[in-house]
Amino acid sequence: MKNIDHLIKLANRIGYFFEAMPDRAEGLEGIANHIQKFWEPRMRIAILAFLDQHPDGKSGDVALSEVARIAIMQNKERLTPAPRNAAV
């Protein structure tokens, strides 16, 4: 399994969990918040690069769920890790 396949499966699990929330905006925020807090920068860079190449979230046999794709795309700037040499 390729790394991106694994990341997509993880993002989809997060998406399915938060999609059950009655407030869609709160669910989308929950997905982005979880990814920002718990995914290391390399993981976030990889999923964002995947979406840059595949804006529909699909590649071969793997696909991001619609809710995960929307949450990531809406929060792209926030999920992009700061450069390592950025001042704190």
N, C-alpha and C positions, 0 to 999 in steps of 0.2 A: 504494500500500500504506500502510495506517495504521501509525503508530509501534508500537502494541500488537501488531499482526500480526508485525512484525519482531522485537519482543522475545520473543514466543511462539516463533517459529522458532529464535531464539538459545537460549532456555531448553531447547527440545526437543533441540537438537544437544548441548548440555551433558549433558542427561539421558540421551540415548542412549549417549554416551561412558561415563559413570559407571555406567550400568545394567549394563554388561558385567562389572563387578567381581563376584567370587564372593561377597563379603560385602555383603549389601544395605545394612546400616547404614553401612558404609564408603562405599558408593556415594552414599547420600543425603547424607552429610556432605560428600562431595566436590562434589556439586552446589551445596549451600548455600555452601560455602567459596569455590568459584569465583565465584559470583554476588556474594558479599560483597566479595571482593578485587578483582574486575575490572569490575564494573558500577558506573557512577557513580550517585550518590544518586537522580538523576531517573529513571533506568532502574528502580531497585529500587522507588521510590515508585509508578511506573506499573504494574509487574507486581503489586505488592501491592494497589493500588487495583482492578485488573482482577479479582483473586481475591476481593476484598471484594464486588464486584458479581456475580461469576460463580464461586461456590464450587466448582462442578463443573469449572471450567477451560475451559468451552466458550462460544463466542459466534459464532453464524453458522457460517462456514466454517473458523474457526480454533479450535484446541483445544490446551491444554497436554497433554503426555504425562502419564500417571498418575504416573510416577516424579518428573518435574519438579514437578508440582503438590504431591505429598506432601512433597518436600524443602523447597519454599518455605513451605508451610503449617506444617510442623513447626519451621521456623526463622524464623517471621515476626518475632518480636521482635528477633532478631539482625540480620535483613536490613533492618529499619526504620532509616533514617539518623537520627542524632542531630540535634536541632534546631540550627540555625546558631548560635544565641546560647548554646548550652550550654557550661558551663565545662569546660575541658580538664583 
